[in-house]
Amino acid sequence: MKKALGAALLIGGLILLFFGWNEYDSFASDVSEAFTGSPTDNAVWYLTGGGVAAVAGLVLLLSGKKK
């Protein structure tokens, strides 16, 4: 059960990172960065959420019981 949840979090996190990177590299993000100095909120949330989910998934996958 723990490994399945870890794998799901890792895959979901990687997907969020992919979408976040695409959003960060978009024209809207470039315009937002030109005026405000930071990328769009969506890009930041996707990248942050994806990073947290991917790390949590890795921790769950690697913290299995040793036999």
HUKAKA-V639471 format. One record per pair of residues at least 12 apart in sequence whose ideal C-beta (glycine too) atoms are under 7 Angstrom apart, sorted by the first residue. I is the first residue (numbers start at 1). J is the second residue. If there is no record, write none. Layout:
{{I J} {I J}}
This chain:
{{2 60} {2 64} {3 61} {3 64} {5 60} {6 57} {6 60} {6 61} {7 57} {7 61} {9 53} {9 56} {9 57} {9 60} {10 54} {10 57} {10 58} {10 61} {12 53} {13 50} {13 51} {13 53} {13 54} {13 57} {14 50} {14 54} {16 46} {16 49} {16 50} {16 53} {17 47} {17 50} {17 51} {17 54} {19 46} {20 43} {20 46} {20 47} {20 50} {23 40} {23 42} {23 43} {23 46} {24 39} {24 43} {24 47} {28 40} {29 43}}
